[in-house]
Amino acid sequence: IKVLLTRALDGAAYEVLFAGDGTEALRQLRRVRPDAILMDIKLPGFDGVSITTRLKASPQLAGIPVIMMTGDARREALASSMAAGASDFIVKPFTREGLLAKLEKVLGC
């Protein structure tokens, strides 16, 4: 996914940080406050839905929009993501244009 996102966001005006698993993502969020988070549902350790739930429970992090990414287009995946507090949802494989549109939407660009 890292290569896919790097290619999709190449040339766009975004600084991108990656975390290999849920624990690393939470560690990074102690130091960095991103404008938006692209969260894969399936992560080693904590899954993306659980991490999103934790983020939205934190007053310091709750305002960061989260776009959930998954290869699972079932209604249950969308419902669990939105119930956790995700701002939007994108199904892999996605297009560069689709990803940029989602980012612009949640960032108010």
Backbone bond lengths (Angstrom), bond angles and torsions (degrees), N, CA, C in turn:
res aa  C-N    CA-C-N  psi(-1)  N-CA   C-N-CA  omega(-1)  CA-C   N-CA-C  phi
1 I - - - 1.444 - - 1.534 110.65 -
2 K 1.333 115.92 -31.42 1.461 119.78 -179.58 1.521 111.28 -59.87
3 V 1.321 117.16 -44.39 1.469 121.36 -179.82 1.525 109.43 -65.80
4 L 1.321 117.04 -42.99 1.459 121.82 -179.61 1.528 111.04 -60.69
5 L 1.322 116.79 -46.04 1.463 120.36 179.60 1.526 111.97 -68.54
6 T 1.318 116.72 -39.39 1.463 120.33 178.35 1.522 110.07 -59.70
7 R 1.324 116.61 -44.83 1.475 120.26 178.68 1.522 111.20 -66.35
8 A 1.333 116.51 -43.48 1.467 120.36 -177.06 1.523 111.94 -64.41
9 L 1.327 116.89 -34.55 1.463 120.33 -176.14 1.523 113.35 -98.77
10 D 1.339 117.14 0.56 1.461 121.27 178.70 1.519 109.47 -60.30
11 G 1.304 116.33 128.55 1.457 121.05 179.13 1.518 113.60 87.57
12 A 1.324 117.41 -12.99 1.469 120.31 176.20 1.532 107.89 -83.81
13 A 1.292 116.26 160.43 1.467 120.91 -174.78 1.528 111.81 -86.72
14 Y 1.324 116.23 50.96 1.456 120.58 -179.68 1.520 110.39 -123.12
15 E 1.310 115.48 137.53 1.466 120.94 169.59 1.521 105.39 -91.87
16 V 1.320 116.66 129.41 1.457 120.74 -173.76 1.527 110.27 -117.04
17 L 1.323 115.84 130.16 1.463 123.27 173.47 1.514 107.51 -116.74
18 F 1.322 116.82 144.73 1.459 121.25 -179.31 1.516 110.33 -120.11
19 A 1.338 114.96 148.24 1.459 122.20 172.37 1.521 106.66 -127.32
20 G 1.323 116.65 135.27 1.455 121.33 -177.14 1.514 114.85 -78.82
21 D 1.325 116.99 -19.22 1.460 120.77 179.23 1.521 109.62 -156.75
22 G 1.316 115.69 176.04 1.455 120.70 -176.94 1.516 113.90 -62.24
23 T 1.311 116.79 -39.93 1.463 120.72 -179.95 1.520 110.73 -62.91
24 E 1.325 116.74 -44.44 1.465 120.76 178.45 1.521 111.09 -64.73
25 A 1.328 117.39 -38.05 1.463 120.62 178.25 1.524 110.61 -61.58
26 L 1.324 116.97 -46.11 1.466 120.32 179.14 1.524 111.01 -64.28
27 R 1.322 117.60 -37.10 1.463 121.77 177.41 1.533 110.41 -63.31
28 Q 1.321 116.75 -44.22 1.463 120.34 179.84 1.533 111.19 -64.27
29 L 1.319 116.50 -35.73 1.463 119.98 -178.08 1.519 112.55 -71.36
30 R 1.306 118.00 -12.75 1.467 120.36 172.57 1.522 110.88 -74.39
31 R 1.347 116.78 -23.39 1.462 121.69 -176.96 1.520 113.66 -107.09
32 V 1.311 117.28 -29.18 1.463 122.34 -171.59 1.533 109.26 -124.49
33 R 1.314 116.13 138.85 1.465 121.46 174.75 1.530 107.94 -113.87
34 P 1.327 117.31 93.22 1.466 119.61 -178.30 1.527 111.83 -72.32
35 D 1.314 115.82 161.21 1.463 121.36 176.31 1.525 110.80 -75.66
36 A 1.344 116.67 -28.74 1.464 122.32 179.07 1.524 108.07 -155.54
37 I 1.329 114.79 159.43 1.464 120.74 179.01 1.519 108.75 -127.38
38 L 1.335 116.24 129.65 1.454 122.46 169.89 1.521 105.38 -97.58
39 M 1.321 116.67 113.58 1.462 121.84 -171.84 1.527 110.18 -116.30
40 D 1.316 116.04 119.16 1.455 120.40 174.13 1.525 108.31 -75.49
41 I 1.307 117.55 137.94 1.466 120.29 179.69 1.523 110.45 -67.06
42 K 1.331 116.51 -41.11 1.469 119.98 -177.22 1.516 109.83 -98.22
43 L 1.317 115.13 107.66 1.458 122.19 178.07 1.522 108.74 -129.46
44 P 1.320 116.92 150.41 1.469 118.56 172.14 1.534 109.33 -64.70
45 G 1.292 117.40 145.32 1.467 120.40 -178.44 1.508 109.32 80.45
46 F 1.331 116.82 -123.15 1.460 120.84 176.94 1.524 109.29 -72.65
47 D 1.336 117.26 136.78 1.462 118.66 176.26 1.533 109.47 -80.80
48 G 1.321 116.29 164.92 1.456 121.56 -175.09 1.515 114.23 -61.74
49 V 1.326 117.59 -33.85 1.458 120.65 178.56 1.529 109.75 -66.40
50 S 1.331 117.37 -43.72 1.470 121.15 178.92 1.527 111.18 -63.22
51 I 1.324 116.85 -42.50 1.467 120.26 179.48 1.530 110.08 -64.59
52 T 1.312 116.91 -42.44 1.458 120.29 179.17 1.525 110.88 -61.90
53 T 1.317 117.15 -41.38 1.463 121.37 176.74 1.523 110.23 -59.16
54 R 1.327 117.25 -43.77 1.469 121.60 178.66 1.530 111.19 -64.81
55 L 1.320 116.90 -41.57 1.470 120.42 179.39 1.522 110.61 -61.87
56 K 1.302 116.48 -44.89 1.456 120.58 -176.12 1.530 111.85 -71.57
57 A 1.324 117.96 -17.17 1.464 121.87 176.26 1.526 111.95 -85.12
58 S 1.322 117.27 -10.70 1.466 122.02 -178.55 1.525 110.21 -96.79
59 P 1.331 118.10 120.68 1.472 119.91 179.31 1.530 113.17 -56.13
60 Q 1.329 118.28 -32.92 1.466 121.69 -178.49 1.529 112.29 -74.70
61 L 1.329 117.93 -24.75 1.464 121.24 -173.65 1.524 113.73 -114.00
62 A 1.310 117.31 -13.19 1.470 121.72 -172.07 1.523 113.38 -58.80
63 G 1.318 118.00 -29.84 1.461 121.16 -177.08 1.513 115.24 -79.94
64 I 1.326 117.82 -6.09 1.468 120.51 -179.36 1.526 108.48 -79.08
65 P 1.342 117.99 121.12 1.460 118.88 178.55 1.528 111.04 -69.02
66 V 1.327 115.43 139.44 1.453 122.44 -179.88 1.524 108.88 -117.82
67 I 1.316 115.94 126.06 1.459 122.15 172.80 1.523 106.56 -104.74
68 M 1.321 116.16 116.87 1.463 121.08 179.54 1.520 109.26 -81.85
69 M 1.335 115.50 139.23 1.459 121.75 178.43 1.520 108.46 -122.24
70 T 1.322 115.70 136.61 1.457 119.34 179.59 1.517 110.86 -159.15
71 G 1.299 115.37 158.97 1.454 121.78 171.86 1.516 110.44 -92.48
72 D 1.317 117.21 -0.92 1.462 124.18 -176.55 1.519 109.41 -99.31
73 A 1.325 116.89 106.41 1.464 121.07 -176.52 1.529 112.61 -90.84
74 R 1.322 117.55 9.80 1.470 119.43 -179.34 1.531 111.05 -68.11
75 R 1.296 114.28 150.83 1.465 121.84 -179.88 1.521 111.92 -57.79
76 E 1.343 117.38 -33.95 1.467 121.58 -179.15 1.536 111.42 -63.41
77 A 1.320 116.47 -38.53 1.473 120.13 179.15 1.522 110.19 -65.45
78 L 1.319 116.77 -43.06 1.464 120.81 177.68 1.527 110.25 -64.03
79 A 1.309 116.71 -45.86 1.464 120.90 -177.43 1.525 111.43 -62.69
80 S 1.334 117.90 -44.22 1.464 119.98 -179.30 1.530 111.05 -67.01
81 S 1.318 116.80 -36.23 1.472 120.82 178.22 1.521 111.13 -65.36
82 M 1.315 116.84 -46.24 1.449 120.54 -178.41 1.531 110.62 -69.44
83 A 1.324 117.33 -36.71 1.471 120.68 177.29 1.530 111.05 -64.48
84 A 1.324 117.15 -30.51 1.469 121.59 178.90 1.527 111.64 -75.06
85 G 1.333 117.02 -15.64 1.460 120.10 178.42 1.518 114.96 114.06
86 A 1.331 117.31 9.02 1.467 119.48 178.93 1.525 110.37 -62.32
87 S 1.320 115.71 145.88 1.465 121.79 178.57 1.519 111.66 -83.85
88 D 1.339 115.47 -29.76 1.461 120.34 -178.10 1.516 108.35 -159.30
89 F 1.327 115.56 179.90 1.458 122.73 -170.62 1.515 107.01 -149.11
90 I 1.333 117.65 136.54 1.465 120.99 175.75 1.523 108.30 -135.93
91 V 1.330 115.81 135.86 1.460 121.76 -177.92 1.524 109.13 -98.15
92 K 1.346 115.08 132.89 1.461 121.25 176.41 1.524 108.35 -83.35
93 P 1.296 120.18 144.80 1.462 125.01 -3.19 1.528 109.91 -76.12
94 F 1.316 115.91 146.27 1.453 121.25 -179.91 1.509 108.69 -121.88
95 T 1.314 115.54 164.55 1.466 120.71 177.77 1.519 109.33 -94.21
96 R 1.296 115.41 158.48 1.465 121.12 176.22 1.524 109.85 -58.56
97 E 1.323 115.62 -44.85 1.458 120.97 -178.93 1.531 111.12 -61.84
98 G 1.326 116.33 -41.45 1.457 120.31 179.15 1.513 111.89 -64.07
99 L 1.320 116.70 -42.90 1.463 121.18 179.48 1.525 110.94 -65.40
100 L 1.320 116.80 -46.13 1.458 120.11 179.51 1.535 111.21 -62.91
101 A 1.322 117.18 -37.63 1.472 120.70 177.49 1.516 110.99 -63.26
102 K 1.324 117.40 -41.32 1.473 121.13 178.36 1.523 110.39 -64.76
103 L 1.326 116.90 -44.42 1.464 120.19 178.46 1.523 111.72 -61.69
104 E 1.318 116.55 -45.82 1.465 120.49 179.37 1.524 110.65 -61.33
105 K 1.321 116.80 -39.07 1.467 121.13 179.48 1.526 111.34 -62.39
106 V 1.333 117.66 -50.12 1.469 119.42 -176.65 1.523 112.26 -73.06
107 L 1.329 117.15 -24.74 1.459 121.00 179.34 1.533 112.75 -89.95
108 G 1.322 116.26 -8.17 1.462 119.80 179.21 1.512 113.66 72.38
109 C 1.335 116.74 30.60 1.481 121.21 -178.85 1.523 111.62 -83.07
